[in-house]
Amino acid sequence: MITLIKTLLVNITILFSFTYNANVLFPFKEKQDSIFKHKITYGLVGSFGALLCMLYPIETLGATHFDLRMIAILISTIYAGLLSGSIVLGCVIIVRYLIGGPYVGVGIAVSVLALLMGMIFRKMLLKTQYKFLGSTLIFLIHSILYITIINVYIPILHLPFYIIYFSVFYFTFLSLVFIIEHLIRTNKQIEEMVYLDKLNMVGQMAASIAHEIRNPLATVRGFIQHLSEDSQDKRLKRYSPLILNELDRTNKIITDYLSVAKPSGFQLSKLNIEEVIGDCVDLLRPFAAYSNTSIVFHRNGSHHIIGDEDHLKQAIMNVIKNGIESIENQGEISITLKEDPFSRSIYIRISDNGKGMTPDELKKIGLPFYTTKTKGTGLGSMVTNKLIREMGGMIEYESEVKKGTVVRIKLPLLP
């Protein structure tokens, strides 16, 4: 019995260490990158962990080779995807076949079972907020099927073995799920800190130059407007509207810089989120119609939050306007609301069927000076992200080229 526990502890140490090593190579994220090399790396790291577990099997059960390699397959499949899980499974099958013995078929069967369980329950575990219950459900179903398979072919096992082995299996699987979830949250906080540092950098630069530029621009605009009205020069009358438009665009850029540097003070009040979005939709309908785009707002009850109405409208209108401008021909902007009763939050989903973005473009949304528009500055999305965060919310982007973009805004509801 002591030998059994010692071997399982070695397996646990291997799995924990390889989990942290995988996070060092490519930090875990809430939505893992679809980059091929990342999936290959996760698969190889998981394979090394599983193979090391197989080098330290439970040796007190004759020709059987029990270890915790199935956890490596499960975790790799759930958090890194089918490709990574398949790499781990493939390596495990090859090594188990080379080890040989009378129970090779059983060893391969339970390994394939782990991959299937990961595939079936992956979405459920990643989406649910109840990781403990989700992990327990996966463990119970997997254990029942696992015991059924081995009981048919390996009748020598006894109850004490089942109790110790599956207790350790459950503890290890549950611990790894919570470790990875903790690493995901930590990595997200680090990304937020880096992003806020970039915002502060732009803010400090904006505060130092914006006011100095704005006053001369106002003077230039006034003189251009005055000269164009009084002068008979055809060239001046022809080009003055272009000059004024460019001056106005420059002034808007400066306003965006100032919004990043120091947004105007918040005036918090109780807001009906449906009414706020409805006002934004009404204001943008003419602009959408001009772009041959329709805006569909699916109202869903009445929800209230605490926030600044002007800032919230600015953020939502920025998102809708970006969606309209991304649609090249005829299109639609769809806005839906969904309440999450567990976190007491409201999700605002704004989707379009525009040109979409590549994964690389998606990563850069909200960064200083990055934009996919020919005449944009990238500050609109930055201001939007900052305003939502300052109201205690979160904003996420999903996009696919030629299919469109989905923006999800999460805001806390009134208790």
C-alpha positions in Angstrom: 0.0 0.0 0.0 2.9 2.4 0.8 4.5 1.6 -2.5 1.2 2.4 -4.2 1.0 5.8 -2.6 4.6 6.6 -3.2 4.2 5.9 -6.9 1.1 8.0 -7.2 2.8 10.9 -5.5 5.6 10.7 -8.1 3.0 10.8 -10.8 1.3 13.8 -9.1 4.6 15.7 -8.9 5.3 15.0 -12.6 1.9 16.3 -13.7 2.0 19.5 -11.6 5.5 20.4 -12.8 4.7 19.9 -16.4 1.6 22.0 -16.1 3.6 24.9 -14.8 6.3 24.3 -17.5 3.6 24.5 -20.2 2.4 27.8 -18.8 5.9 29.2 -18.9 6.3 28.3 -22.6 2.9 29.6 -23.7 0.8 31.2 -20.9 -2.7 29.7 -20.5 -5.5 32.0 -21.7 -9.3 32.0 -21.2 -9.6 31.3 -24.9 -6.5 29.5 -26.0 -4.8 30.6 -29.2 -5.5 28.5 -32.3 -1.9 28.9 -33.3 -0.6 25.5 -34.6 2.7 25.7 -32.8 1.1 26.4 -29.5 -1.1 23.3 -29.8 1.9 21.2 -30.8 3.9 22.5 -27.8 1.1 21.8 -25.4 0.7 18.3 -26.9 4.5 17.6 -26.6 4.6 18.8 -23.0 1.6 16.7 -22.1 3.2 13.7 -23.8 6.4 14.0 -21.8 4.4 14.2 -18.6 2.3 11.2 -19.5 5.4 9.2 -20.6 7.2 10.0 -17.3 4.1 8.8 -15.4 4.3 5.5 -17.4 7.9 5.1 -16.3 6.7 5.0 -12.7 3.7 2.6 -12.8 2.2 0.9 -9.8 4.4 -2.2 -9.6 2.4 -4.2 -7.0 -0.2 -5.4 -9.5 1.7 -7.9 -11.5 1.6 -7.3 -15.3 -0.7 -4.3 -15.1 0.6 -0.8 -15.6 -1.6 1.7 -13.6 -0.5 5.3 -13.4 -2.0 8.8 -13.9 -1.3 9.2 -17.6 -5.1 9.5 -18.3 -5.1 12.8 -16.5 -2.5 14.2 -18.9 -4.7 13.2 -21.8 -7.8 14.7 -20.2 -6.2 18.0 -19.3 -4.5 18.4 -22.7 -7.7 17.7 -24.5 -9.9 20.0 -22.4 -7.6 23.0 -22.2 -5.5 22.8 -25.4 -7.9 21.0 -27.8 -8.3 17.8 -29.8 -4.9 18.1 -31.6 -2.9 18.4 -28.4 -4.9 15.6 -26.7 -4.4 13.4 -29.8 -0.6 13.9 -29.7 -0.6 12.8 -26.1 -2.7 9.8 -26.8 -0.6 8.8 -29.8 2.6 8.9 -27.7 0.9 7.0 -24.9 -0.4 4.2 -27.3 3.1 3.8 -28.9 4.9 3.5 -25.5 2.2 1.2 -24.0 2.5 -1.1 -27.0 6.3 -1.2 -26.7 6.0 -2.0 -23.0 3.9 -5.0 -23.9 2.3 -7.4 -21.5 -1.1 -9.2 -21.5 -3.1 -6.0 -20.8 -1.9 -3.8 -23.7 -5.4 -3.7 -25.2 -6.9 -2.6 -21.9 -4.3 0.1 -21.4 -4.9 1.5 -24.9 -8.7 1.3 -24.4 -8.7 3.4 -21.1 -6.3 5.9 -22.7 -8.7 6.4 -25.7 -11.5 6.7 -23.1 -9.7 9.7 -21.6 -9.5 11.5 -24.9 -13.2 10.8 -25.7 -14.2 12.2 -22.2 -12.1 15.3 -22.8 -13.7 15.9 -26.2 -17.3 15.4 -25.0 -17.1 17.5 -21.9 -14.6 20.2 -23.0 -17.1 22.9 -23.8 -19.1 22.2 -20.7 -16.1 22.6 -18.3 -14.7 25.6 -20.1 -18.0 27.5 -20.1 -19.3 26.7 -16.7 -18.6 28.8 -13.7 -18.9 25.8 -11.4 -15.5 24.2 -12.2 -15.7 22.0 -9.1 -19.1 20.4 -10.1 -18.0 20.2 -13.7 -14.7 18.4 -12.8 -16.5 16.1 -10.4 -19.0 15.1 -13.1 -16.3 14.3 -15.6 -14.4 12.3 -13.0 -17.5 10.3 -12.0 -18.5 9.4 -15.5 -14.9 8.6 -16.5 -14.4 6.5 -13.4 -17.5 4.4 -13.9 -16.5 3.6 -17.5 -12.9 3.1 -16.5 -13.9 0.6 -13.8 -16.3 -1.2 -16.1 -13.5 -1.8 -18.7 -10.8 -3.0 -16.3 -13.2 -5.2 -14.3 -13.9 -7.2 -17.4 -10.3 -7.9 -18.2 -8.5 -7.5 -14.8 -10.4 -9.3 -12.1 -7.5 -9.3 -9.6 -8.1 -5.8 -8.4 -9.6 -5.2 -4.9 -11.6 -2.5 -3.2 -8.7 -0.9 -1.3 -6.9 -0.3 -4.6 -9.9 1.3 -6.1 -10.4 3.6 -3.1 -6.8 4.8 -3.1 -6.2 5.0 -6.8 -9.4 6.9 -7.7 -9.2 9.2 -4.7 -5.7 10.3 -5.8 -7.0 10.5 -9.4 -9.8 12.8 -8.4 -7.6 15.0 -6.2 -5.0 15.3 -8.9 -7.5 16.1 -11.7 -9.4 18.6 -9.6 -6.2 20.3 -8.5 -4.9 20.6 -12.0 -8.2 22.2 -13.2 -8.0 24.8 -10.4 -4.3 25.4 -10.9 -4.8 26.0 -14.7 -7.9 28.3 -13.9 -5.7 30.2 -11.4 -2.9 30.6 -14.0 -5.5 31.8 -16.6 -6.7 34.5 -14.2 -3.1 35.5 -13.3 -2.1 35.7 -16.9 -5.1 37.9 -17.6 -4.2 40.2 -14.8 -0.7 40.5 -16.1 -2.0 41.4 -19.6 -4.3 44.0 -18.0 -1.4 45.6 -16.2 0.7 45.7 -19.4 -2.3 47.2 -21.2 -2.9 49.8 -18.5 0.8 50.8 -18.6 0.5 51.4 -22.3 -2.7 53.5 -21.6 -0.8 55.6 -19.1 2.1 56.1 -21.5 -0.3 57.5 -24.2 -2.1 59.5 -21.6 1.0 61.2 -20.3 2.0 62.0 -23.8 -1.4 63.3 -24.8 -1.7 65.5 -21.7 1.6 67.2 -22.5 0.9 68.1 -26.1 -2.9 68.1 -26.8 -3.7 71.5 -25.2 -0.7 73.1 -26.8 -1.8 72.0 -30.3 -5.5 72.6 -29.9 -5.4 76.4 -29.4 -3.4 77.2 -32.6 -5.7 74.8 -34.6 -8.7 76.8 -33.5 -7.1 80.0 -34.6 -6.1 78.5 -38.0 -9.6 77.2 -38.5 -11.2 80.5 -37.8 -8.9 82.3 -40.3 -9.5 79.7 -43.0 -13.2 80.0 -42.6 -13.1 83.8 -42.6 -10.9 84.0 -45.7 -13.0 81.4 -47.6 -16.2 83.5 -47.0 -14.7 86.9 -48.0 -12.3 85.9 -50.7 -13.2 85.5 -54.4 -10.2 83.2 -55.1 -11.7 80.1 -56.6 -8.9 77.8 -55.5 -9.3 79.0 -51.9 -13.1 78.3 -52.0 -12.4 74.9 -53.6 -9.8 73.7 -51.1 -11.0 75.4 -47.9 -13.7 72.7 -47.2 -10.9 70.1 -47.4 -8.7 72.1 -45.1 -11.5 72.5 -42.6 -12.4 68.8 -42.7 -8.8 67.9 -42.0 -8.6 70.4 -39.2 -11.8 68.9 -37.7 -10.3 65.4 -38.0 -7.2 66.6 -36.2 -9.2 68.2 -33.5 -11.1 64.9 -33.0 -7.8 63.0 -32.7 -6.7 65.4 -30.0 -10.1 64.9 -28.2 -9.5 61.2 -28.3 -6.0 61.7 -26.9 -7.5 63.8 -24.0 -10.1 61.1 -23.4 -7.4 58.6 -23.0 -5.3 60.9 -20.8 -8.0 62.0 -18.5 -11.7 61.3 -19.1 -14.1 63.8 -17.8 -15.4 63.1 -14.3 -17.9 60.3 -13.8 -21.4 61.3 -12.9 -22.8 58.0 -11.6 -26.5 57.4 -11.7 -28.9 54.5 -12.0 -29.2 53.6 -15.7 -31.7 51.5 -17.6 -29.4 49.6 -20.0 -32.1 49.0 -22.6 -32.9 52.7 -22.8 -29.3 53.7 -23.1 -28.7 51.2 -26.0 -32.0 52.3 -27.6 -30.8 55.9 -27.6 -27.5 54.9 -29.2 -29.3 52.9 -31.9 -31.6 55.8 -32.7 -28.7 58.2 -33.0 -26.8 55.8 -35.3 -29.6 54.7 -37.6 -29.1 57.5 -40.1 -25.4 56.7 -40.3 -26.2 53.0 -40.7 -28.8 53.6 -43.4 -26.3 55.7 -45.3 -23.9 52.8 -45.2 -26.7 50.4 -46.3 -26.7 48.7 -42.9 -29.6 47.9 -40.6 -29.4 47.8 -36.8 -31.5 45.2 -34.9 -31.8 45.6 -31.2 -33.4 42.6 -29.4 -34.8 44.1 -26.1 -35.0 41.7 -23.2 -36.8 43.0 -20.2 -35.4 45.8 -18.1 -32.0 45.9 -16.4 -30.4 48.6 -14.3 -26.8 49.4 -13.7 -24.8 52.2 -12.0 -22.7 54.1 -14.4 -22.1 57.3 -16.3 -24.7 57.7 -19.1 -22.5 59.8 -21.4 -19.5 57.5 -21.1 -21.6 54.4 -21.6 -23.2 55.8 -24.7 -19.8 56.8 -26.0 -18.4 53.3 -25.5 -21.5 51.6 -27.1 -21.7 54.0 -30.0 -18.0 53.5 -30.7 -18.5 49.7 -30.9 -21.6 50.0 -33.1 -20.0 52.6 -35.4 -16.9 50.3 -35.8 -19.2 47.5 -36.8 -21.0 49.6 -39.4 -17.7 50.8 -40.9 -16.5 47.2 -41.2 -19.4 46.2 -43.4 -18.4 46.7 -47.0 -21.8 46.2 -48.7 -25.2 45.4 -47.2 -25.1 44.2 -43.7 -26.6 44.1 -40.2 -25.7 45.0 -36.7 -27.3 42.8 -34.1 -27.5 43.8 -30.4 -28.7 41.3 -27.8 -28.7 41.3 -24.0 -28.3 38.4 -21.6 -28.4 38.4 -17.9 -26.1 36.2 -15.8 -27.9 35.6 -12.5 -24.9 33.9 -10.9 -22.5 36.8 -11.3 -25.3 39.5 -11.3 -24.1 40.9 -14.6 -25.5 41.8 -17.9 -23.9 40.8 -21.2 -24.3 43.2 -24.2 -23.5 41.3 -27.4 -22.9 43.5 -30.5 -22.2 41.5 -33.7 -21.8 42.4 -37.3 -21.3 40.5 -40.6 -18.4 42.7 -41.8 -15.0 41.8 -43.1 -13.8 40.6 -39.7 -10.2 40.4 -38.4 -7.4 38.0 -38.4 -6.1 36.5 -35.1 -3.1 38.9 -35.2 -5.4 42.0 -35.8 -7.7 40.8 -33.0 -4.9 40.7 -30.5 -4.0 44.3 -31.2 -7.5 45.8 -30.7 -7.4 48.5 -28.1 -3.6 49.0 -28.3 -2.3 52.5 -28.8 -2.2 53.7 -32.4 -3.5 50.4 -33.8 -6.4 50.5 -36.3 -7.7 48.5 -39.3 -9.2 51.7 -40.8 -7.3 53.8 -43.4 -8.2 57.0 -41.6 -8.4 55.7 -38.0 -6.1 56.4 -35.1 -6.9 53.3 -32.9 -7.8 55.6 -30.0 -11.6 54.9 -30.3 -11.3 51.3 -29.2 -8.7 52.3 -26.5 -11.1 54.8 -25.1 -14.0 52.3 -25.2 -12.0 49.7 -23.4 -10.9 52.2 -20.7 -14.5 53.6 -20.2 -15.9 50.1 -19.8 -13.2 49.1 -17.3 -13.7 52.2 -15.2 -17.4 51.3 -14.8 -16.3 47.9 -13.4 -17.0 46.1 -16.7 -15.2 43.9 -19.2 -15.0 43.9 -22.9 -14.1 41.0 -25.2 -13.7 40.7 -29.0 -14.2 37.7 -31.3 -13.7 37.9 -35.0 -13.3 35.8 -38.1 -12.3 37.0 -41.5 -15.2 37.4 -44.0 -17.7 36.4 -41.2 -17.7 39.4 -38.9 -17.0 40.5 -35.4 -18.7 39.9 -32.0 -18.1 42.3 -29.1 -19.2 41.3 -25.6 -19.5 43.9 -22.9 -20.1 42.7 -19.3 -21.4 45.2 -16.8 -22.4 44.6 -13.1 -26.1 44.8 -12.4 -27.6 46.6 -9.5 -28.0 44.3 -6.5 
